[in-house]
Each structure stands twice: as C-alpha cells, then as structure tokens.
C-alpha cells in the first residue's frame, strides 16, 4: 500500500479582492493528482486501497495530533486525472459519527451536493464517495466553503451602502487578515436605539454562519418595512470572521496556534470583568476591547442581544438549534429565570419566521455557562439578564427540509433571525412547553446530547 502525505499549502495573501497561493500537487502512480493549493484546502494522508479505491484521511488542524478527534471535521480537496470509470474515495478519521453528503464543484466556485445514492457510510469515522468519470477534475468538500475571498466579494457589494460602515479591529496574528467590524446604523434617526452584537466564524470552517449573516445583513439594509424598522430601533455591530487565520489555513476549529477561541474569553471575575486578561488570544482581545466592552459602557444605546453564530455536525434530521441557559422555577435566581425567558421567547420568534425549522428548546432548562469562559459568560458577568446572550448553531444536515441544507436555507435563516430581532420589542414568551412555533413537538436531540455538544463547544 502506498501512502502520500499532502501538506497544506499556506496562502500568500494580499488584501483586496483576491488572494494567491503557491502551487503544490501530489501526483500518484495511477495518474490522479490530489491538491489543496487553494484557500481552505485540507486533506491528510492519501493511501491507495486497491484499484480505483483511495483512502483520504482527514488532517488535524495545523497537523496538531494533540487536538480532540471532534476537531477533525473539515476537508476540501481537488482531484484531477479522473478516468472514464470514475474513482471511489473513502474519507476517514472523521471526528463525528453521523452520515452526511459532501459537496462537489467542477470549477472550485459553484458547489452542489453529491447524489445521496453515491455516498455510503462505512463506519463511524468513514464515508465512501463514488465520483463519476464524467469530468476529469472535481473539487470535493465537507460542505459549501466560505472563504475570506468569498467574504471580500460580499463585502464589496455592501461597503458603499449608506447605512454601513466597516473598520478593522486588528489583524489576524498569523496571516494579517483584517478582523472587520461591520456597523449598520441609520444615522438620520436620532432617537435612542439598542445595540445588537453578532460574531461568527470563531470556528473557522463552520460556514453556515457566514451565509446566515448575508441573509441577515441584506434584510437589515433593505428598503422593506422590516429594514426600516430594524434601522430605526437598533444599531448592529457584526464581526463576520473572528478566526480568519483558521479559514485561510484550512482548519476546522482552531486558529494558527491550535487554540479553540470559543472558550478562551478569560477575564477577572472580581476586579475588572469588562476587559479580557492579556493571556486571552489576541483575536478575542480585539473583539473585546475594540467593540464589546464599549458596547457595555454605552448607556445611551445599550446592547440587548448578543448572538454567537456557529455550525454543528449533527444527525441528518437535526434542525438549527440554540444553546439556552438556566431555566425556570425555584432552582434558579430571578435573574437567571429572566434570561431563560428572554432566550426562549427569541427562539420561539426565530422558529415562527423559519417555518418552525428550529429545534424546540429543552423543557427542563439548559446548562449554565459560569464554569467556562464563553462569550456568553462574559456578557452574563457584566450585564446578567439585560443582554440576551446566546449561541445559534446552524447544521449541515437536512435541517428540517426534504433535502440537504444549502446556502439558500442558511441565508433564509438569517432573514428569520432579523425578523425575530424586529419582534423583540413586542415578543412575549409563550409557555416553554408550547410547541406551536415549531414543526417538531420534541427535539431530535436528547438533553444529554445537547449538553455534550455544549461541553465540546
């Protein structure tokens, strides 16, 4: 058995509309070439199992074998030299056990799912994809990529909008890509407004959040009634790419130093919880000092909602879902109960605007976040229930549809989130047990599974 190791080619980035990379391919004796010489490209060891059957082993972020298996999820590889008989590819070392259907592209830009019949699950860590011989070159990825180049192209479509201003909070420590802060505000409306905070792509390959943001931003700046209402009542502060280095490097979860930025919001819980400690990753400190702390200091336009956007490797039938915290009843303080109520009301409102395709929240309450340094933890210590700080997870599954979810559905979820924000002033909590806003009456996940997902967050 011959094995080939394909190192990730680091990108030579220049800021603007495009980025370049050096070219490095791995040629095989069978005439196939496997390449990752493009942004977000990633694959590990490549082995021939038998004629026309190859094993493509997923790589760890930064080739760091000390990282948990659950961090090993992303792949994006170009396969050239495919013959008329096609080729069978086994993607192995998957860090999650659920069946899924990858996507493919004939030009590296336009993507679609493989037919489900061509993808089979071999075991909990391996899927096999039958690639037909209709085209000699095919790009294959875990799901629809969304790179810094994609972001810059979208950024160019909104940067001249009169309601939008964009500034950099700092540059990513490894690749010096600007960590943008997008502000959406109607400055002609001088009445007091509330702030909405949103950040995405803390985990670099969780791409659903980027497509969601496109739908949300387009709604907020639209000429429709909802756009006017949102700009009249709110100022949006959005960080679209928290972990740009991880995106450029083809990582799934971590930055260039193999740090999971999500649970590194370290602050002094007694002396000064407003600012993160110097030991926190610089990406987090950029967000904290350049935008989040000033929002909390602003008494005239207080922040009322903080959305932390992620994507989850879940069962095929799992809808998008939230991580609500605390609960109702005597086991929780009044402040904790109020935060729970605010979160459930918001979840119900998002579900209402998304044809119910949101997982129903747990009846028995959610886990608290006081023992971890999440962004929600920071908001809780500083403002308690006054800020509805919550994580929204898109999924790569069928997500409540009769097909595998695509960017179209993620953008539509962004529209639903924007409409739910528009409802916040009038939204009232239905009973937690009221499932009228949801297609499902019970969640597809058990409370134990939800808690485990939160633990690994």
C-alpha positions as CSV (number, residue, x, y, z in Angstrom):
1,X,0.0,0.0,0.0
2,X,1.4,3.4,-1.0
3,X,0.7,6.4,1.2
4,X,1.1,10.0,0.2
5,X,1.1,12.9,2.7
6,X,-0.2,16.2,1.3
7,X,0.8,19.1,3.4
8,X,-1.5,22.2,3.4
9,X,0.0,24.9,1.3
10,X,-0.1,28.2,3.2
11,X,-1.5,31.1,1.4
12,X,0.4,34.2,0.3
13,X,-2.4,36.7,1.0
14,X,-2.6,40.3,-0.2
15,X,-5.5,42.4,1.0
16,X,-8.1,43.3,-1.6
17,X,-10.4,41.2,-3.8
18,X,-8.2,38.2,-4.1
19,X,-5.5,36.0,-2.6
20,X,-2.8,33.9,-4.1
21,X,-1.2,30.7,-3.1
22,X,1.8,28.7,-4.2
23,X,1.0,25.6,-6.2
24,X,1.8,22.1,-4.9
25,X,0.1,18.9,-6.0
26,X,0.6,15.3,-5.1
27,X,0.8,13.0,-8.2
28,X,0.1,9.3,-7.9
29,X,1.3,6.4,-10.0
30,X,-2.3,6.0,-11.3
31,X,-2.4,9.4,-12.9
32,X,-4.5,11.0,-10.2
33,X,-3.5,14.3,-8.6
34,X,-4.7,15.4,-5.2
35,X,-4.4,19.2,-4.5
36,X,-5.0,21.6,-1.6
37,X,-3.2,24.6,-3.2
38,X,-6.1,26.9,-2.5
39,X,-7.7,28.7,0.5
40,X,-9.4,26.4,3.0
41,X,-7.9,23.4,1.2
42,X,-7.3,20.5,3.6
43,X,-6.6,16.8,3.5
44,X,-4.1,14.5,5.2
45,X,-2.6,11.1,4.3
46,X,-3.7,9.6,1.0
47,X,-3.5,5.9,0.5
48,X,-4.4,3.6,-2.4
49,X,-6.5,0.7,-1.0
50,X,-7.0,-1.1,-4.3
51,X,-7.6,-0.3,-8.0
52,X,-9.7,2.8,-8.2
53,X,-10.3,3.0,-4.4
54,X,-8.4,5.6,-2.3
55,X,-8.4,6.5,1.3
56,X,-8.2,10.2,2.1
57,X,-7.5,10.7,5.8
58,X,-8.6,14.0,7.4
59,X,-5.8,16.1,8.9
60,X,-5.8,17.6,12.3
61,X,-5.8,21.4,12.4
62,X,-2.2,22.6,11.9
63,X,-1.3,18.8,11.9
64,X,-1.6,19.0,15.7
65,X,-2.3,15.5,16.8
66,X,-3.0,16.7,20.4
67,X,-6.3,18.2,19.4
68,X,-9.5,16.2,20.2
69,X,-10.9,13.9,17.5
70,X,-14.1,16.1,17.4
71,X,-12.0,19.0,16.0
72,X,-11.2,16.9,12.9
73,X,-14.0,17.5,10.5
74,X,-13.1,19.7,7.6
75,X,-11.8,18.6,4.2
76,X,-11.6,20.4,0.9
77,X,-9.5,18.7,-1.9
78,X,-9.2,18.9,-5.7
79,X,-8.9,15.6,-7.5
80,X,-7.6,15.7,-11.1
81,X,-6.9,13.0,-13.7
82,X,-10.1,11.1,-13.0
83,X,-10.6,8.4,-15.7
84,X,-13.8,7.4,-17.5
85,X,-14.5,4.8,-14.9
86,X,-14.5,7.4,-12.1
87,X,-13.0,6.8,-8.7
88,X,-14.0,5.7,-5.2
89,X,-12.8,7.9,-2.3
90,X,-13.0,7.0,1.3
91,X,-12.8,10.0,3.6
92,X,-11.7,8.7,7.0
93,X,-10.7,9.8,10.5
94,X,-13.9,11.8,10.7
95,X,-14.4,13.4,14.1
96,X,-18.1,12.8,14.3
97,X,-20.2,9.6,13.7
98,X,-23.2,10.8,11.6
99,X,-23.9,10.2,8.0
100,X,-23.7,13.2,5.7
101,X,-23.4,14.0,2.0
102,X,-20.4,16.1,0.9
103,X,-20.4,18.7,-1.9
104,X,-18.5,18.9,-5.1
105,X,-17.6,21.6,-7.7
106,X,-16.3,21.5,-11.2
107,X,-14.7,24.9,-11.0
108,X,-13.9,25.4,-7.3
109,X,-16.6,28.1,-7.1
110,X,-20.0,26.6,-7.8
111,X,-21.0,23.8,-5.4
112,X,-23.7,21.2,-5.1
113,X,-24.3,18.0,-3.0
114,X,-23.4,14.6,-4.4
115,X,-26.4,12.4,-5.1
116,X,-27.2,10.6,-1.9
117,X,-27.0,7.2,-3.7
118,X,-23.3,7.8,-4.4
119,X,-22.4,8.3,-0.7
120,X,-22.3,5.5,1.8
121,X,-21.2,5.3,5.4
122,X,-18.6,2.6,6.0
123,X,-18.3,3.1,9.8
124,X,-18.5,5.9,12.4
125,X,-15.3,7.5,11.0
126,X,-15.5,6.8,7.3
127,X,-17.7,7.6,4.3
128,X,-17.2,6.5,0.8
129,X,-18.0,8.7,-2.2
130,X,-18.4,7.4,-5.8
131,X,-17.1,10.1,-8.1
132,X,-18.2,9.5,-11.7
133,X,-15.9,9.8,-14.6
134,X,-17.9,12.5,-16.4
135,X,-15.3,15.1,-15.5
136,X,-11.6,14.7,-15.1
137,X,-11.3,17.3,-12.3
138,X,-13.6,17.7,-9.3
139,X,-13.3,19.7,-6.0
140,X,-14.8,17.9,-3.0
141,X,-15.5,19.4,0.4
142,X,-17.3,18.6,3.7
143,X,-19.8,21.3,2.9
144,X,-20.1,24.6,1.0
145,X,-16.9,26.5,1.6
146,X,-17.0,30.2,2.5
147,X,-13.5,31.7,2.3
148,X,-12.1,35.1,3.0
149,X,-12.3,35.7,-0.7
150,X,-16.0,35.0,-0.6
151,X,-16.3,37.4,2.3
152,X,-14.4,40.1,0.4
153,X,-16.6,39.7,-2.6
154,X,-19.7,40.0,-0.5
155,X,-18.1,43.0,1.4
156,X,-17.7,44.8,-1.9
157,X,-21.4,44.6,-2.5
158,X,-22.3,46.3,0.8
159,X,-19.4,48.6,1.5
160,X,-20.9,51.6,-0.3
161,X,-24.3,51.2,1.4
162,X,-25.2,54.5,3.2
163,X,-26.2,52.6,6.4
164,X,-23.0,50.5,6.6
165,X,-19.5,51.4,7.9
166,X,-16.7,48.9,8.2
167,X,-13.5,49.2,10.2
168,X,-10.8,46.7,11.3
169,X,-10.5,45.8,14.9
170,X,-7.0,44.4,14.2
171,X,-5.2,41.9,12.0
172,X,-5.2,38.1,12.5
173,X,-1.9,37.2,14.2
174,X,-0.6,34.7,11.5
175,X,-1.9,35.9,8.2
176,X,-2.6,39.6,9.0
177,X,-6.1,39.5,7.6
178,X,-8.3,42.3,8.9
179,X,-10.8,41.3,11.5
180,X,-13.7,43.5,10.4
181,X,-16.4,45.2,12.4
182,X,-19.5,46.0,10.3
183,X,-21.8,48.6,11.8
184,X,-25.3,49.1,10.4
185,X,-27.0,52.2,11.5
186,X,-29.4,54.8,10.2
187,X,-27.7,58.0,11.5
188,X,-30.6,60.1,10.3
189,X,-32.8,58.6,13.0
190,X,-31.7,60.4,16.2
191,X,-33.9,58.5,18.7
192,X,-32.3,56.2,21.2
193,X,-31.5,52.8,19.8
194,X,-30.5,49.4,21.2
195,X,-27.3,47.6,20.1
196,X,-27.3,44.2,18.6
197,X,-24.0,42.3,18.8
198,X,-23.2,39.4,16.4
199,X,-20.0,37.5,15.8
200,X,-19.3,34.5,13.5
201,X,-16.6,32.0,12.4
202,X,-14.9,31.6,15.7
203,X,-14.6,28.0,14.5
204,X,-13.1,28.6,11.1
205,X,-14.9,26.0,8.9
206,X,-18.4,26.5,10.4
207,X,-19.5,28.1,7.2
208,X,-23.3,28.2,7.8
209,X,-23.0,31.3,10.0
210,X,-21.4,33.3,7.1
211,X,-24.3,32.5,4.7
212,X,-26.7,33.3,7.6
213,X,-25.1,36.7,8.0
214,X,-25.5,37.5,4.4
215,X,-29.3,37.0,4.7
216,X,-29.5,39.0,7.9
217,X,-27.4,41.9,6.7
218,X,-29.4,42.1,3.4
219,X,-32.6,42.2,5.4
220,X,-31.3,45.0,7.7
221,X,-30.2,47.3,4.9
222,X,-33.3,46.5,2.7
223,X,-35.8,49.1,1.7
224,X,-38.6,46.9,3.0
225,X,-40.6,47.8,6.1
226,X,-38.5,45.3,8.2
227,X,-35.3,47.0,7.2
228,X,-36.6,50.5,8.1
229,X,-37.9,49.2,11.4
230,X,-34.6,47.5,12.3
231,X,-32.5,50.5,11.4
232,X,-34.9,52.8,13.4
233,X,-34.7,50.8,16.6
234,X,-31.2,49.1,16.5
235,X,-27.6,49.6,15.8
236,X,-25.9,46.4,14.5
237,X,-22.3,45.5,15.3
238,X,-21.2,42.4,13.4
239,X,-17.8,40.6,13.3
240,X,-18.1,38.3,10.3
241,X,-14.8,36.5,10.5
242,X,-13.4,36.1,14.1
243,X,-10.9,33.4,13.1
244,X,-9.6,34.4,9.7
245,X,-6.3,32.6,10.1
246,X,-8.1,29.3,10.6
247,X,-10.1,29.9,7.5
248,X,-7.1,30.7,5.4
249,X,-5.2,27.6,6.7
250,X,-8.0,25.1,6.1
251,X,-8.6,24.4,9.8
252,X,-11.9,23.3,11.1
253,X,-12.0,24.7,14.6
254,X,-8.8,26.4,15.8
255,X,-6.6,29.3,14.9
256,X,-3.0,29.1,13.6
257,X,-1.8,28.3,17.1
258,X,-4.3,25.4,17.5
259,X,-6.3,27.4,20.0
260,X,-10.1,27.0,20.3
261,X,-11.0,30.7,20.6
262,X,-14.5,29.8,21.8
263,X,-13.7,29.0,25.4
264,X,-10.8,31.5,25.8
265,X,-12.7,34.6,26.9
266,X,-10.7,34.9,30.1
267,X,-11.5,37.8,32.4
268,X,-11.0,38.7,36.0
269,X,-14.3,37.8,37.7
270,X,-13.7,40.0,40.7
271,X,-11.6,43.1,39.9
272,X,-12.4,44.0,36.3
273,X,-14.6,41.6,34.3
274,X,-15.1,44.2,31.5
275,X,-11.7,43.5,29.8
276,X,-10.2,40.2,28.9
277,X,-6.9,39.2,30.5
278,X,-3.7,39.5,28.5
279,X,-3.5,35.7,28.4
280,X,-6.6,35.6,26.2
281,X,-6.0,35.1,22.5
282,X,-5.4,38.4,20.7
283,X,-8.3,37.7,18.3
284,X,-10.6,37.7,21.4
285,X,-9.0,40.8,22.8
286,X,-9.5,42.6,19.6
287,X,-13.3,41.9,19.7
288,X,-13.5,42.6,23.5
289,X,-11.5,45.9,23.6
290,X,-12.4,47.3,20.2
291,X,-16.2,46.6,20.3
292,X,-17.8,44.5,23.0
293,X,-16.6,46.5,26.1
294,X,-17.5,49.9,24.5
295,X,-21.0,48.5,23.9
296,X,-21.4,47.6,27.5
297,X,-20.2,51.1,28.6
298,X,-22.6,52.8,26.2
299,X,-25.6,53.7,28.5
300,X,-27.5,55.7,25.8
301,X,-27.7,52.8,23.3
302,X,-27.4,49.7,25.4
303,X,-26.7,46.2,23.9
304,X,-29.7,43.9,24.4
305,X,-28.9,40.9,22.2
306,X,-25.6,39.1,21.6
307,X,-25.6,36.3,19.0
308,X,-22.7,33.9,18.8
309,X,-23.0,32.1,15.5
310,X,-21.7,28.5,14.9
311,X,-22.4,25.3,13.0
312,X,-22.8,21.8,14.2
313,X,-22.0,18.3,13.0
314,X,-25.3,16.7,13.9
315,X,-27.6,13.9,13.0
316,X,-29.1,14.2,9.5
317,X,-32.5,15.2,10.7
318,X,-31.4,17.9,13.2
319,X,-32.7,21.4,12.7
320,X,-30.7,24.5,13.5
321,X,-30.7,25.0,17.3
322,X,-29.8,27.3,20.2
323,X,-28.0,26.8,23.5
324,X,-30.3,28.4,26.0
325,X,-29.1,28.8,29.6
326,X,-30.5,28.3,33.1
327,X,-34.3,27.7,33.4
328,X,-37.4,28.5,35.3
329,X,-38.5,27.5,38.8
330,X,-37.1,27.7,42.3
331,X,-33.7,26.2,41.3
332,X,-32.8,29.4,39.5
333,X,-32.5,33.0,40.7
334,X,-34.8,35.7,39.4
335,X,-32.1,37.0,37.0
336,X,-31.5,33.5,35.7
337,X,-35.1,32.8,35.1
338,X,-35.5,36.1,33.3
339,X,-32.6,35.4,31.0
340,X,-34.1,32.0,30.3
341,X,-37.4,33.6,29.4
342,X,-35.8,36.1,27.1
343,X,-33.9,33.4,25.3
344,X,-36.9,31.1,24.9
345,X,-39.0,34.0,23.6
346,X,-36.4,34.8,21.0
347,X,-36.0,31.1,19.9
348,X,-39.8,30.9,19.5
349,X,-39.8,34.0,17.4
350,X,-37.0,32.7,15.1
351,X,-38.9,29.5,14.7
352,X,-42.0,31.3,13.8
353,X,-40.2,33.1,10.9
354,X,-38.4,30.0,9.7
355,X,-41.5,27.8,9.2
356,X,-40.8,26.1,12.5
357,X,-37.4,24.6,11.5
358,X,-35.7,25.2,14.8
359,X,-35.1,22.5,17.4
360,X,-37.6,23.0,20.3
361,X,-35.7,24.2,23.5
362,X,-35.5,21.7,26.4
363,X,-38.3,21.8,28.9
364,X,-36.2,21.1,31.9
365,X,-33.8,24.1,31.5
366,X,-30.4,24.4,30.0
367,X,-26.9,24.3,31.2
368,X,-25.4,27.4,32.8
369,X,-22.1,28.8,31.4
370,X,-20.5,30.1,34.6
371,X,-17.8,27.4,34.7
372,X,-16.4,28.2,31.2
373,X,-15.0,31.3,29.5
374,X,-17.5,31.6,26.7
375,X,-18.6,35.0,25.2
376,X,-22.0,34.4,26.9
377,X,-20.2,34.0,30.2
378,X,-18.6,37.5,29.7
379,X,-22.0,39.1,28.9
380,X,-23.6,37.4,31.9
381,X,-21.0,38.6,34.4
382,X,-21.2,42.1,33.2
383,X,-24.9,42.6,32.4
384,X,-26.8,39.5,33.7
385,X,-30.3,39.2,32.1
386,X,-30.1,42.6,30.5
387,X,-28.3,41.1,27.5
388,X,-29.8,38.0,25.8
389,X,-26.5,36.3,25.0
390,X,-27.0,33.1,23.2
391,X,-25.4,30.7,20.6
392,X,-27.2,29.7,17.4
393,X,-26.0,26.6,15.6
394,X,-26.8,26.0,12.0
395,X,-26.4,22.4,10.9
396,X,-25.0,20.8,7.8
397,X,-27.8,18.2,7.8
398,X,-31.3,18.2,6.1
399,X,-32.2,20.7,8.9
400,X,-35.9,20.1,8.7
401,X,-36.1,20.1,4.9
402,X,-36.5,17.2,2.4
403,X,-33.0,17.8,1.1
404,X,-29.6,18.5,2.4
405,X,-29.3,22.1,3.5
406,X,-27.7,24.7,1.2
407,X,-26.6,28.3,1.4
408,X,-30.1,29.3,0.3
409,X,-31.6,27.9,3.5
410,X,-28.9,29.4,5.7
411,X,-29.5,32.8,4.2
412,X,-33.2,32.4,4.8
413,X,-32.4,31.6,8.4
414,X,-30.6,34.9,8.5
415,X,-33.7,36.6,7.3
416,X,-35.7,34.8,10.1
417,X,-33.2,36.0,12.7
418,X,-33.5,39.6,11.5
419,X,-37.3,39.4,11.7
420,X,-37.1,37.9,15.2
421,X,-34.9,40.9,16.2
422,X,-37.6,43.1,14.8
423,X,-40.1,41.3,17.1
424,X,-38.1,41.8,20.3
425,X,-40.0,44.8,21.5
426,X,-43.3,43.1,21.2
427,X,-42.4,39.4,21.6
428,X,-43.9,37.7,24.6
429,X,-42.8,34.3,25.9
430,X,-45.2,31.5,25.2
431,X,-45.1,28.7,27.7
432,X,-41.9,26.8,27.4
433,X,-43.9,23.7,26.7
434,X,-45.8,25.5,23.9
435,X,-44.5,23.9,20.6
436,X,-46.9,25.8,18.3
437,X,-44.0,27.7,16.7
438,X,-42.0,24.5,15.9
439,X,-42.6,21.9,13.3
440,X,-41.3,19.3,15.8
441,X,-43.0,18.8,19.1
442,X,-40.0,17.2,20.6
443,X,-36.3,17.9,19.9
444,X,-34.4,15.4,17.7
445,X,-31.6,15.7,20.4
446,X,-31.8,14.4,23.9
447,X,-30.9,16.8,26.7
448,X,-27.8,14.7,27.3
449,X,-26.7,15.1,23.6
450,X,-27.3,18.9,23.8
451,X,-25.3,19.1,27.0
452,X,-22.5,17.1,25.4
453,X,-22.5,19.4,22.4
454,X,-22.3,22.4,24.7
455,X,-19.4,20.8,26.7
456,X,-17.4,20.3,23.5
457,X,-18.3,23.8,22.2
